[in-house]
């Protein structure tokens, strides 16, 4: 009896095992592991297209780095074909460089990017290099948008296909499995390639690329219950001596020692091993994306028979793929911001350009997030748009997490040369959080042929009224049209066309400012200006060393309204520009004993548009007038030369030397054509026309409607560099039959 019972039990166990084996063979749990490899990881998409075409259902996905990015999107519901379309439309240069469109920045951030060539952290009086070339914000924004439909999923096993990815703890050197939390943030951490993307902070851990420790997480996937594993391996083999000719190549080779040895163990564990041919490509070969995807398809098709057999054993096929909505706008119900200590919510919301209970385009939302990051006041900005319904309106609650930087001081540098200020070297120190939250103190020191400085202190309140003070010192020595300095009888007596003068200008301002959206700002304030004009050319006494024409203090109230949607300050392809100034001079120390209150008003409007992908045109018009103040010629408008940082009433005008055409009022029109012959290389052609007189807009005189008295033409070449634009312009005027060359090197300051 005892023997009989044992036999029955053994038979039962055997039948159970046989039944389990038959069930496993009928319905295997299929895992998919995708390795890291940068641009070579695009081959994963080709493999997924083949898997989809065979009707094979994937039950669990694991990925590292680029494998995590592709795997997460596939797990969230996209098909291989959809991923192919998505990645073909991505501008990887913008992703890798963290390029932020100009329209996404506030005026303050634009001035930073269009003035300084180098910006370095400077804490504890030590200059530091950035932790990486890119913050990865554009990567996070893209992933957040693509996974918006699963943004309420915090457990990755609850995705349409369960998923996890691998990152590396930079402090311990240990691999970290990410399977819960913010999907876009987790994937960004898994792909944070050292030195290219800055580390990602999740909880208390600082994470980098998972490929550093585990580039092919097959064992972890097997532990999730996958009994049949498909693996796509896009890792490099070891390079030969001929290819090891640069420091980056040697570093990649050293890193590959471990991963290649690792794969000798892991590859045999893979049930269906797909190895695309990626020998001709590098981790940054994104321009070769279509070919890399195709190579992934080719490699997967070589395993088509095995994949088909596996698909036949599946009783249930994959559910339908995710269908993106056509609408590209979101409604924000509430805004929740975490992590603020030294900055106010109004500051952050102002940079984001967001308001609760408002519908905005997703592109505008991305623009705001880029603008916030470009302030350099935050090490990271992550967010989730959580679906919510309020007052029968379906929308999202924005949950944002900010990590404030501990770097509050920066050194900034620039180089410049032009025909007026000559050579100049700019050094700047900027300190944030000096007295209040959201404030910034900045000091420019400019040394060269002419010494200058700019001091600014600004308390930024975002959409609310902000407060600032500034002090600016300018000086230069140049030949100026005699009419801008002397009375007409003096010009006739001394027979002078031009007079060499030294102009010194010290301007101090106190102002309030508010910004509407990102392109429009209104500034109101008061200004105290000290103006000194002197010359050694004209002397009334032989023993006199110089003649001082003015040495007065002037006090005025001013207002400025500015709109700027140009996509590029120096070479715009599209956008609108408007800038209007009004100043009312109330008092003066009156060095000349001739002061009476007067006003200055001027405005400029410009419109840029693309005629073709390479050719663009910019049309602009500008006018200005001095009201009263006939006895104060030193604030007249003076046209001539080419510059972007003129002071007072000085204005550019092609065909004439600097400061050649004076008058109390003027009107000017300019047409500029720009042909980008190569990337960032521009051939420009321009024509400008003007009238300028003392009373051009007088009710008794309508000469400003007449044909222009002055005209000039320019042909130039411009190059965009990290130092700023490098330009050479040949200009000519048919009235004088004279020509002038104007050169510019670097950002204007």
KOLTORZA-524569 format. One record per residue (C-alpha): x, y negated, z negated; residue in one letter. Coordinates in pm, whole numbers, plus 50000, padded with zeros to 5 digits. Layout:
N
     u     v     w resn
     X     Y     Z    A
...
END
This chain:
749
     u     v     w resn
 50000 50000 50000    X
 50281 49764 49913    X
 50450 49832 50245    X
 50122 49781 50428    X
 50062 49439 50268    X
 50415 49323 50355    X
 50363 49433 50717    X
 50035 49239 50736    X
 50203 48924 50598    X
 50493 48949 50843    X
 50252 48996 51133    X
 50049 48693 51021    X
 50361 48475 50996    X
 50478 48592 51339    X
 50139 48516 51496    X
 50137 48172 51329    X
 50484 48091 51462    X
 50388 48217 51807    X
 50071 48007 51799    X
 50269 47703 51688    X
 50521 47760 51966    X
 50245 47794 52224    X
 50085 47472 52090    X
 50421 47293 52105    X
 50474 47407 52461    X
 50125 47293 52555    X
 50137 46953 52385    X
 50496 46838 52313    X
 50564 46509 52135    X
 50772 46308 52382    X
 51027 46055 52259    X
 51208 45800 52474    X
 51543 45655 52369    X
 51686 45352 52556    X
 52046 45246 52502    X
 52189 44896 52494    X
 52393 44751 52778    X
 52300 44390 52846    X
 52197 44330 53206    X
 52264 44697 53282    X
 51966 44773 53058    X
 51739 44651 53338    X
 51787 45002 53476    X
 51546 45115 53200    X
 51268 44943 53393    X
 51339 45153 53702    X
 51328 45469 53493    X
 50996 45363 53337    X
 50846 45305 53681    X
 50924 45665 53772    X
 50788 45795 53439    X
 50462 45603 53499    X
 50433 45729 53856    X
 50448 46090 53731    X
 50173 46030 53475    X
 50400 46116 53182    X
 50288 45993 52839    X
 50554 45868 52596    X
 50466 45923 52228    X
 50750 45734 52056    X
 51014 45484 52170    X
 51347 45393 52016    X
 51583 45132 52155    X
 51890 44927 52089    X
 51974 44580 52226    X
 51843 44555 52584    X
 51687 44897 52534    X
 51498 44749 52238    X
 51371 44458 52449    X
 51246 44677 52734    X
 51123 44943 52493    X
 50926 44698 52278    X
 50746 44553 52578    X
 50664 44900 52712    X
 50545 45003 52365    X
 50321 44695 52348    X
 50132 44806 52660    X
 50314 44690 52972    X
 50377 44928 53261    X
 50710 44973 53435    X
 50582 44780 53738    X
 50466 44493 53518    X
 50806 44478 53351    X
 50970 44472 53695    X
 50763 44166 53790    X
 50829 43994 53456    X
 51206 44033 53461    X
 51239 43931 53825    X
 51081 43595 53736    X
 51298 43526 53429    X
 51573 43263 53461    X
 51844 43440 53264    X
 52078 43140 53283    X
 51831 42942 53071    X
 51786 43236 52835    X
 52160 43287 52781    X
 52247 42916 52757    X
 51952 42828 52535    X
 51881 42552 52785    X
 51613 42317 52661    X
 51430 42111 52924    X
 51463 41736 52880    X
 51086 41703 52851    X
 51097 41924 52541    X
 51320 41683 52349    X
 51233 41365 52163    X
 51413 41043 52251    X
 51658 41094 51964    X
 51755 41444 52079    X
 51783 41327 52440    X
 52027 41055 52340    X
 52236 41317 52159    X
 52252 41543 52463    X
 52306 41256 52709    X
 52578 41078 52515    X
 52807 41330 52345    X
 53010 41596 52523    X
 53112 41791 52212    X
 52917 41839 51886    X
 53082 42023 51595    X
 52964 42095 51239    X
 53174 41901 50987    X
 53099 42008 50633    X
 53341 41968 50342    X
 53553 41753 50573    X
 53639 42052 50790    X
 53546 42080 51154    X
 53389 42415 51241    X
 53302 42599 51559    X
 52942 42711 51616    X
 52864 43071 51514    X
 52759 43152 51871    X
 52702 43000 52212    X
 52324 43031 52180    X
 52064 43043 51903    X
 51857 43278 52115    X
 51548 43057 52081    X
 51453 43095 52447    X
 51478 43473 52409    X
 51252 43464 52103    X
 51002 43231 52275    X
 50979 43462 52576    X
 50937 43776 52366    X
 50675 43605 52146    X
 50473 43504 52448    X
 50494 43849 52607    X
 50388 44021 52282    X
 50116 43773 52186    X
 49849 44040 52234    X
 50004 44252 51954    X
 50106 43967 51725    X
 49876 44093 51451    X
 50067 44424 51438    X
 50331 44426 51164    X
 50383 44804 51151    X
 50545 44902 51481    X
 50412 45257 51450    X
 50067 45102 51510    X
 50163 44965 51853    X
 50006 45129 52160    X
 50323 45342 52156    X
 50500 45374 51819    X
 50837 45199 51829    X
 51149 45113 51633    X
 51480 44949 51714    X
 51829 44936 51567    X
 52026 44633 51449    X
 52351 44600 51251    X
 52395 44439 50909    X
 52692 44210 50970    X
 52786 44207 50600    X
 52791 44584 50542    X
 52855 44712 50894    X
 52566 44957 50858    X
 52291 45025 51113    X
 51945 44900 51018    X
 51622 45051 51149    X
 51360 44785 51221    X
 51007 44926 51231    X
 50802 44661 51051    X
 50766 44282 51055    X
 50780 44035 51341    X
 50825 44234 51663    X
 50986 43952 51863    X
 51223 43866 51578    X
 51323 44231 51529    X
 51397 44281 51896    X
 51592 43955 51907    X
 51805 44083 51616    X
 51868 44413 51790    X
 51999 44224 52095    X
 52199 43952 51913    X
 52527 44018 52093    X
 52814 43884 51877    X
 52949 43540 51981    X
 52681 43507 52250    X
 52377 43493 52019    X
 52388 43384 51657    X
 52300 43643 51388    X
 51933 43679 51295    X
 51823 43659 50933    X
 51547 43902 50837    X
 51471 43910 50468    X
 51803 43909 50288    X
 51991 44074 50574    X
 52194 43899 50845    X
 52167 44111 51159    X
 52348 44140 51491    X
 52337 44370 51795    X
 52253 44730 51704    X
 52492 44854 51971    X
 52779 44777 51736    X
 52684 45075 51514    X
 52421 45286 51693    X
 52365 45230 52062    X
 52162 45547 52119    X
 51937 45628 51820    X
 51840 45980 51924    X
 51875 46138 51579    X
 51647 45877 51422    X
 51393 45937 51698    X
 51406 46313 51645    X
 51338 46252 51276    X
 51013 46076 51376    X
 50883 46411 51506    X
 50977 46392 51874    X
 51059 46742 51994    X
 51128 46654 52358    X
 51348 46349 52411    X
 51408 46158 52733    X
 51715 45939 52717    X
 51825 45658 52949    X
 52194 45576 52898    X
 52335 45255 53049    X
 52657 45237 52852    X
 52995 45172 53012    X
 53268 45425 53053    X
 53621 45329 52961    X
 53780 45081 53202    X
 54113 45150 53367    X
 54424 44940 53331    X
 54356 44734 53646    X
 54026 44610 53502    X
 54171 44512 53164    X
 54306 44175 53274    X
 54118 43943 53038    X
 54054 43908 52665    X
 53676 43977 52696    X
 53747 44293 52898    X
 53985 44419 52629    X
 53733 44343 52352    X
 53461 44534 52540    X
 53701 44825 52583    X
 53778 44834 52210    X
 53406 44829 52126    X
 53342 45107 52378    X
 53582 45348 52204    X
 53326 45422 51935    X
 53013 45420 52151    X
 53163 45650 52414    X
 53286 45896 52153    X
 52942 45874 51994    X
 52775 45963 52324    X
 52987 46280 52362    X
 52791 46409 52064    X
 52452 46254 52138    X
 52416 46312 52513    X
 52393 46694 52476    X
 52111 46644 52224    X
 51899 46478 52494    X
 51646 46709 52660    X
 51617 46501 52980    X
 51926 46281 53018    X
 51908 45995 53273    X
 52234 45820 53357    X
 52194 45536 53614    X
 52494 45426 53819    X
 52590 45092 53659    X
 52964 45104 53728    X
 52956 44793 53949    X
 52777 44578 53694    X
 52857 44400 53367    X
 52651 44305 53062    X
 52578 43966 53224    X
 52503 44080 53582    X
 52146 43951 53563    X
 52166 43814 53918    X
 52194 44177 54030    X
 51875 44269 53844    X
 51682 44408 54146    X
 51970 44642 54236    X
 52013 44755 53874    X
 51639 44833 53848    X
 51659 45028 54173    X
 51954 45229 54042    X
 51743 45316 53739    X
 51471 45449 53968    X
 51721 45654 54167    X
 51863 45815 53853    X
 51516 45894 53714    X
 51402 46051 54042    X
 51691 46295 54015    X
 51512 46426 53705    X
 51167 46415 53865    X
 51109 46793 53852    X
 51185 46811 53479    X
 50966 46508 53413    X
 50679 46659 53615    X
 50696 46985 53422    X
 50686 46793 53096    X
 50385 46590 53214    X
 50195 46912 53299    X
 50220 47022 52936    X
 50041 46707 52815    X
 49667 46745 52766    X
 49612 46370 52726    X
 49758 46106 52955    X
 49853 45752 52861    X
 49569 45505 52809    X
 49536 45213 53051    X
 49813 44955 53048    X
 49784 44606 52902    X
 49618 44350 53131    X
 49750 43997 53066    X
 49489 43721 53044    X
 49497 43453 53310    X
 49451 43170 53060    X
 49780 43011 52952    X
 49650 42797 52668    X
 49605 42853 52296    X
 49386 42692 52031    X
 49560 42623 51699    X
 49332 42651 51396    X
 49585 42609 51116    X
 49958 42548 51083    X
 50146 42714 50797    X
 50515 42630 50761    X
 50747 42813 50522    X
 51105 42740 50425    X
 51096 42360 50400    X
 51304 42199 50132    X
 51478 41895 50278    X
 51236 41820 50561    X
 50869 41732 50550    X
 50586 41912 50723    X
 50504 41593 50915    X
 50859 41591 51052    X
 50832 41951 51171    X
 50483 41911 51317    X
 50596 41594 51492    X
 50886 41777 51655    X
 50657 42065 51749    X
 50410 41816 51899    X
 50125 42010 51742    X
 49804 41924 51564    X
 49551 42153 51400    X
 49217 42202 51576    X
 49378 42137 51912    X
 49404 42334 52235    X
 49739 42317 52410    X
 49913 42496 52694    X
 50154 42770 52594    X
 50428 42591 52788    X
 50371 42283 52574    X
 50395 42497 52261    X
 50727 42643 52381    X
 50844 42291 52462    X
 50774 42184 52105    X
 50957 42479 51953    X
 51261 42408 52170    X
 51253 42046 52063    X
 51249 42141 51695    X
 51550 42370 51739    X
 51742 42111 51942    X
 51753 41882 51635    X
 52028 42110 51495    X
 51862 42080 51154    X
 51751 42444 51144    X
 51951 42763 51189    X
 51644 42951 51303    X
 51278 42904 51382    X
 51057 43209 51401    X
 50680 43220 51417    X
 50375 43435 51471    X
 50048 43334 51627    X
 49793 43531 51427    X
 49445 43558 51584    X
 49172 43381 51386    X
 48814 43266 51432    X
 48686 42945 51275    X
 48358 42766 51348    X
 48293 43025 51619    X
 48614 42920 51797    X
 48866 43192 51869    X
 49219 43073 51820    X
 49539 43132 51630    X
 49692 43041 51299    X
 50055 42945 51343    X
 50276 43100 51074    X
 50624 42949 51108    X
 50938 43034 50914    X
 51222 42785 50915    X
 51575 42838 50790    X
 51721 42496 50717    X
 52084 42462 50808    X
 52333 42395 50533    X
 52533 42195 50787    X
 52431 41833 50740    X
 52732 41656 50886    X
 52851 41662 51246    X
 53141 41527 51449    X
 53061 41426 51805    X
 53290 41316 52086    X
 53269 41170 52434    X
 53481 41018 52711    X
 53383 40747 52955    X
 53513 40515 53223    X
 53333 40248 53425    X
 53424 39922 53594    X
 53292 39697 53317    X
 53394 39851 52986    X
 53687 40042 53145    X
 53820 40345 52955    X
 53655 40447 52629    X
 53679 40731 52378    X
 53378 40789 52156    X
 53392 40952 51815    X
 53079 40986 51605    X
 52996 41109 51259    X
 52634 41197 51181    X
 52503 41280 50833    X
 52154 41412 50770    X
 51962 41402 50439    X
 52149 41098 50309    X
 51882 40930 50097    X
 51552 41088 50194    X
 51414 41397 50359    X
 51423 41385 50740    X
 51668 41095 50758    X
 51989 41063 50960    X
 52284 40825 50949    X
 52504 40791 51258    X
 52816 40587 51333    X
 52977 40560 51677    X
 53332 40425 51700    X
 53438 40347 52055    X
 53802 40269 52123    X
 53969 40189 52453    X
 53995 39875 52662    X
 53704 39729 52466    X
 53631 39813 52103    X
 53266 39878 52014    X
 53056 40044 51747    X
 52698 40161 51697    X
 52549 40223 51353    X
 52202 40375 51306    X
 51998 40489 51009    X
 51661 40646 51082    X
 51390 40807 50870    X
 51196 41033 51105    X
 50828 41083 51018    X
 50727 41260 51337    X
 50387 41139 51459    X
 50369 40884 51177    X
 50544 40547 51169    X
 50917 40600 51124    X
 51168 40346 50993    X
 51515 40252 51112    X
 51797 40000 51096    X
 52082 39961 51344    X
 52391 39754 51407    X
 52568 39738 51743    X
 52887 39560 51842    X
 52985 39509 52208    X
 53263 39317 52375    X
 53409 39295 52723    X
 53598 39049 52940    X
 53486 39000 53297    X
 53434 38748 53571    X
 53081 38615 53541    X
 52881 38405 53785    X
 52946 38045 53680    X
 52573 37972 53687    X
 52520 38207 53394    X
 52748 37993 53175    X
 52780 37637 53310    X
 52537 37365 53404    X
 52504 37300 53776    X
 52693 36968 53757    X
 52984 37144 53584    X
 52995 37409 53855    X
 53000 37142 54127    X
 53267 36940 53948    X
 53498 37233 53884    X
 53417 37414 54212    X
 53376 37748 54037    X
 53192 38050 54170    X
 53301 38282 53889    X
 53438 38224 53547    X
 53641 38480 53350    X
 53482 38503 53006    X
 53495 38725 52701    X
 53152 38814 52567    X
 53107 38938 52210    X
 52768 39059 52094    X
 52675 39177 51742    X
 52313 39284 51711    X
 52141 39399 51390    X
 51788 39539 51392    X
 51526 39657 51149    X
 51229 39835 51304    X
 50941 40077 51278    X
 50867 40327 51549    X
 50602 40578 51638    X
 50605 40844 51903    X
 50307 40969 52101    X
 50362 41324 52217    X
 50721 41341 52342    X
 50760 41093 52624    X
 50603 40773 52486    X
 50727 40564 52195    X
 50641 40222 52056    X
 50895 40019 51859    X
 50833 39696 51667    X
 51094 39505 51472    X
 51313 39206 51403    X
 51661 39136 51538    X
 51949 38916 51431    X
 52204 38862 51706    X
 52540 38688 51700    X
 52658 38589 52047    X
 52997 38444 52127    X
 53104 38347 52477    X
 53449 38201 52541    X
 53694 38152 52827    X
 54061 38075 52873    X
 54002 37991 53237    X
 53818 37663 53183    X
 53966 37422 52925    X
 53867 37061 52867    X
 54199 36985 52697    X
 54540 37104 52814    X
 54629 37178 52452    X
 54312 37376 52403    X
 54371 37753 52408    X
 54015 37845 52502    X
 53669 37703 52556    X
 53383 37838 52344    X
 53048 37808 52519    X
 52836 37966 52248    X
 52894 38094 51898    X
 52542 38117 51759    X
 52318 38344 51557    X
 51975 38413 51705    X
 51676 38561 51529    X
 51388 38721 51721    X
 51090 38950 51679    X
 51066 39224 51940    X
 50851 39501 52073    X
 50933 39788 52308    X
 50711 40038 52484    X
 50887 40322 52660    X
 50765 40623 52855    X
 51014 40867 53004    X
 50923 41199 53165    X
 51223 41220 53399    X
 51354 41577 53407    X
 51712 41446 53432    X
 51834 41105 53319    X
 52100 41061 53586    X
 51971 41274 53876    X
 51591 41299 53835    X
 51387 41527 54058    X
 51050 41444 53909    X
 50886 41234 53644    X
 50776 40882 53558    X
 50970 40612 53376    X
 50839 40290 53219    X
 51019 40056 52982    X
 50883 39719 52870    X
 51056 39473 52633    X
 50933 39156 52473    X
 51142 38928 52250    X
 51043 38602 52090    X
 51342 38397 51969    X
 51232 38189 51672    X
 51550 38048 51519    X
 51915 37988 51597    X
 52219 37848 51420    X
 52238 37645 51744    X
 52608 37606 51819    X
 52520 37399 52130    X
 52258 37180 51958    X
 52012 37260 52234    X
 51801 37550 52102    X
 51424 37561 52127    X
 51208 37873 52079    X
 51177 38091 52389    X
 51071 38439 52497    X
 51214 38712 52712    X
 50992 38967 52882    X
 51097 39240 53124    X
 50972 39574 53246    X
 51092 39859 53465    X
 50890 40134 53627    X
 51024 40428 53824    X
 50885 40738 53989    X
 51086 41043 54094    X
 50954 41325 54309    X
 51093 41618 54506    X
 51069 41608 54883    X
 51214 41960 54905    X
 51397 42198 54669    X
 51722 42010 54744    X
 51607 41657 54825    X
 51443 41413 54585    X
 51355 41045 54593    X
 51329 40787 54316    X
 51149 40457 54366    X
 51179 40194 54095    X
 51087 39832 54041    X
 51201 39592 53772    X
 51116 39236 53678    X
 51204 38994 53402    X
 51140 38636 53300    X
 51254 38386 53041    X
 50968 38172 52912    X
 51078 37824 52805    X
 51438 37810 52684    X
 51573 37611 52979    X
 51852 37490 52755    X
 51959 37846 52665    X
 52117 37988 52980    X
 52317 38251 52794    X
 52014 38480 52786    X
 51948 38453 53158    X
 51929 38765 53369    X
 52243 38845 53568    X
 52248 39107 53846    X
 52543 39297 53991    X
 52749 39614 53959    X
 52648 39961 53846    X
 52602 40060 53481    X
 52353 40231 53250    X
 52434 40059 52923    X
 52420 39688 52996    X
 52341 39450 52709    X
 52105 39151 52700    X
 51989 39043 53047    X
 52259 39213 53253    X
 52126 39444 53526    X
 52273 39671 53795    X
 52260 39569 54158    X
 52436 39751 54443    X
 52635 39545 54693    X
 52753 39281 54443    X
 53023 39277 54179    X
 52931 39287 53811    X
 52743 38981 53679    X
 52725 38798 54011    X
 52366 38676 54048    X
 52223 38468 53756    X
 51874 38330 53699    X
 51600 38284 53445    X
 51374 38535 53621    X
 51411 38815 53873    X
 51235 39095 54057    X
 51414 39396 54196    X
 51321 39712 54384    X
 51534 40021 54442    X
 51499 40332 54657    X
 51734 40624 54584    X
 51766 40952 54775    X
 51944 41246 54612    X
 52048 41559 54799    X
 52185 41839 54578    X
 52422 41989 54831    X
 52546 42250 54580    X
 52439 42327 54226    X
 52500 42009 54021    X
 52669 41838 54319    X
 52478 41539 54453    X
 52505 41316 54758    X
 52312 40995 54697    X
 52202 40705 54918    X
 52036 40394 54778    X
 51905 40054 54879    X
 51808 39770 54646    X
 51649 39431 54707    X
 51597 39134 54476    X
 51497 38776 54426    X
 51639 38585 54131    X
 51577 38222 54034    X
 51522 38010 53725    X
 51141 37991 53772    X
 51062 38272 54008    X
 50717 38336 53858    X
 50614 37972 53822    X
 50253 37902 53915    X
 50386 37639 54154    X
 50624 37878 54319    X
 50530 38212 54474    X
 50871 38292 54622    X
 50869 38626 54448    X
 50616 38738 54713    X
 50858 38643 54991    X
 51123 38852 55158    X
 51418 38929 54929    X
 51713 38694 54926    X
 51956 38962 54815    X
 52006 39320 54927    X
 52262 39592 54884    X
 52319 39952 54986    X
 52509 40241 54828    X
 52639 40580 54933    X
 52775 40803 54659    X
 52875 41143 54533    X
 52788 41271 54185    X
 52883 41579 53986    X
 52716 41700 53664    X
 52972 41820 53408    X
 52975 41892 53035    X
 53142 41551 52991    X
 52852 41387 53174    X
 52813 41267 53531    X
 53118 41191 53745    X
 53022 40941 54014    X
 53179 40742 54295    X
 52967 40488 54485    X
 53055 40277 54788    X
 52828 39969 54803    X
 52783 39696 55061    X
 52580 39375 55097    X
 52489 39236 55441    X
 52459 38882 55298    X
 52818 38856 55177    X
 52969 39114 55416    X
 53160 39241 55113    X
 53186 39594 54974    X
 53259 39731 54628    X
 53348 40071 54487    X
 53196 40169 54153    X
 53325 40466 53954    X
 53182 40636 53648    X
 53321 40921 53441    X
 53121 41083 53161    X
 52807 40999 52969    X
 52728 40631 52938    X
 52773 40481 52592    X
END
